[in-house]
Amino acid sequence: MKIFKSEKDLSAIFLVVLLILSCGIFMSLKIKTDNISREKIPGSSIIYIPSGQYLKYATFGNSSLLADLIYIWAIQYYSDYTIPDMYEYLDHIFSIINELDPSYLDPYDVGAVIAAYEAGDLDLALKILDRGLERNPEQWLFPYLAGHYAQMINKDHKLAQEYYKKAMDIEGVPPIVRRLYADAIFKSMDYKRALQTWLEIYETAKDERVKKIASNHLYNIKATIDIKKINEAIEKFKERYGRYPMELSQLVRAGFLDSLPKDLDGKEYIYNSRTGEVKTPIIPWKR
Amino acid sequence: MKIKAIALNTFKEAIRDRILYLLLFFAAVCIIFSRLLALLTVGDRVKIIKDVGLTSLSLFGALMAILMGTGLVFKEIDKKTIYTIISKPIHRYQFLLGKFFGLVLTLFIMLLLMSFIFLALVFFHTFTIEWEMFVAILFIFFELCLITSVALLFSCFSTPILSSIFSLAFYLIGHTAWGLETLIKKIPPGLGKTLAQTLYHFLPDLENFNFKTEIVQHLDIPSEAFLYSILYGIFYTLFVLIIAVLVFRKRDFI
């Protein structure tokens, strides 16, 4: 009995030694395998994403969660600049997220930023934002951003006006959108309408800061209209006399102008008779 | 010989289990479903079939190992057949190893069946037999062996339900433990970092058996990765089996 017991103890000791040995071996093998670098294809995971329309059914009511996960994944994906043709599926990826969770606002915003600034595809940015507005008609942010991109990136001031107008029709839009709208009208060189819009902004402004901004814009528009008119008169003067007038009042005396326009503050414009250049007596934004 | 006899008996018992065929059926459905899923994707369809197919093999193989492995020893104790076995001149480690190899043989056959369906589907699309797929399948088999040993260990002292939960947790930990590496990087040097590093190296890393992505995308795999992964699988399985033997030796059936 005694011998049997010691045999059992011996085998137990053997097993424990084997246990420690195997533990040590697999832990060191783990370190070894960790040191082996395994090749990965950047962005290869793109292939796993089917259309959002079908994917929604496969989520069993957890489409919002899946939208979150794909959105998080998409952010990582578009942070890796080593992926070739990474923008090829941009619309596809973000349309899936939008499909899975149409009221999730961030993906529209971020997708449009990536499309506009990273991919340089303004049409796609506008498409994503249009989708955002279509599914969230109460969100003024999407037409506002679309207008901003159209104005800043493509300098398409007419398109920008359309988007700003859409944003202005939505409740809760901040006053700056109306000012951007007026600025877009001015930049599309529709001075009469720009003057009228800025005048309305000035008259309805609730604080002095906005009044001042509107006033500066009004000054700028009036000065642009006046200087354009004076420049045309100067050109006619030069055609007839072969030189620039010595002073602007000569334009009135010669009959090219009915009267000499003055700036919004009632001051005369500065004229350089050597170059024929006319400018405002003050920088409009520093009044 | 005794181990072989128990193993063959375990195999015969396992292939009569209905749950095995249910899982095989669902695995086949999933593999075939990959064809439909491929239709919905943008890009390479065969890739989807391969990915879904290999994942089904791995996932359903793991479920088979867990659901059957956790009942292996428990059933013998519950039905009191263990008394007849341990009263014979047989060591307890022989009994456990017999059970282990019996289930491993069952899983091997099941994996072959699932692989056949999967490779047939791939062949239907590419008209070539992609032999490299067998490498991925072989490592799935090593993973299943390790999971079987874990299921067997829990089966020695716990009920099948709890054992299944523990084994599933092992499976999940094994596939997510790599996340600890990120945590370790953020821990300042000291006792905490050392403990986290030890834990990281001790926890199972089932990703060592995951060559699915590389195989499907035809990426180069260093040969030492194969070697070390196989050795890792063998020694981790041995480690778990020794614990199972130690636990089982301590159990008193009389």
HADDOCK unambig.tbl for C-alpha pairs under 7 A between the chains (distance, minus, plus):
assign (segid A and resid 15 and name CA) (segid B and resid 242 and name CA) 6.50 0.50 0.50
assign (segid A and resid 19 and name CA) (segid B and resid 239 and name CA) 5.44 0.50 0.50
assign (segid A and resid 19 and name CA) (segid B and resid 242 and name CA) 6.10 0.50 0.50
assign (segid A and resid 22 and name CA) (segid B and resid 235 and name CA) 5.45 0.50 0.50
assign (segid A and resid 22 and name CA) (segid B and resid 236 and name CA) 6.92 0.50 0.50
assign (segid A and resid 22 and name CA) (segid B and resid 238 and name CA) 6.84 0.50 0.50
assign (segid A and resid 22 and name CA) (segid B and resid 239 and name CA) 5.51 0.50 0.50
assign (segid A and resid 23 and name CA) (segid B and resid 239 and name CA) 6.16 0.50 0.50
assign (segid A and resid 25 and name CA) (segid B and resid 235 and name CA) 6.86 0.50 0.50
assign (segid A and resid 26 and name CA) (segid B and resid 232 and name CA) 5.20 0.50 0.50
assign (segid A and resid 26 and name CA) (segid B and resid 235 and name CA) 5.60 0.50 0.50
assign (segid A and resid 26 and name CA) (segid B and resid 236 and name CA) 5.85 0.50 0.50
assign (segid A and resid 27 and name CA) (segid B and resid 201 and name CA) 5.39 0.50 0.50
assign (segid A and resid 27 and name CA) (segid B and resid 202 and name CA) 5.95 0.50 0.50
assign (segid A and resid 29 and name CA) (segid B and resid 228 and name CA) 6.18 0.50 0.50
assign (segid A and resid 29 and name CA) (segid B and resid 232 and name CA) 5.81 0.50 0.50
assign (segid A and resid 30 and name CA) (segid B and resid 201 and name CA) 6.22 0.50 0.50
assign (segid A and resid 30 and name CA) (segid B and resid 232 and name CA) 6.91 0.50 0.50
assign (segid A and resid 33 and name CA) (segid B and resid 225 and name CA) 6.18 0.50 0.50
assign (segid A and resid 33 and name CA) (segid B and resid 228 and name CA) 6.20 0.50 0.50
assign (segid A and resid 33 and name CA) (segid B and resid 229 and name CA) 6.97 0.50 0.50
assign (segid A and resid 36 and name CA) (segid B and resid 225 and name CA) 6.59 0.50 0.50
assign (segid A and resid 38 and name CA) (segid B and resid 221 and name CA) 6.50 0.50 0.50
assign (segid A and resid 39 and name CA) (segid B and resid 219 and name CA) 6.49 0.50 0.50
assign (segid A and resid 39 and name CA) (segid B and resid 220 and name CA) 6.75 0.50 0.50
assign (segid A and resid 47 and name CA) (segid B and resid 42 and name CA) 6.60 0.50 0.50
assign (segid A and resid 47 and name CA) (segid B and resid 43 and name CA) 6.13 0.50 0.50
assign (segid A and resid 48 and name CA) (segid B and resid 48 and name CA) 6.93 0.50 0.50
assign (segid A and resid 49 and name CA) (segid B and resid 41 and name CA) 6.31 0.50 0.50
assign (segid A and resid 50 and name CA) (segid B and resid 40 and name CA) 5.32 0.50 0.50
assign (segid A and resid 50 and name CA) (segid B and resid 41 and name CA) 4.20 0.50 0.50
assign (segid A and resid 50 and name CA) (segid B and resid 42 and name CA) 6.45 0.50 0.50
assign (segid A and resid 51 and name CA) (segid B and resid 40 and name CA) 6.28 0.50 0.50
assign (segid A and resid 51 and name CA) (segid B and resid 41 and name CA) 6.51 0.50 0.50
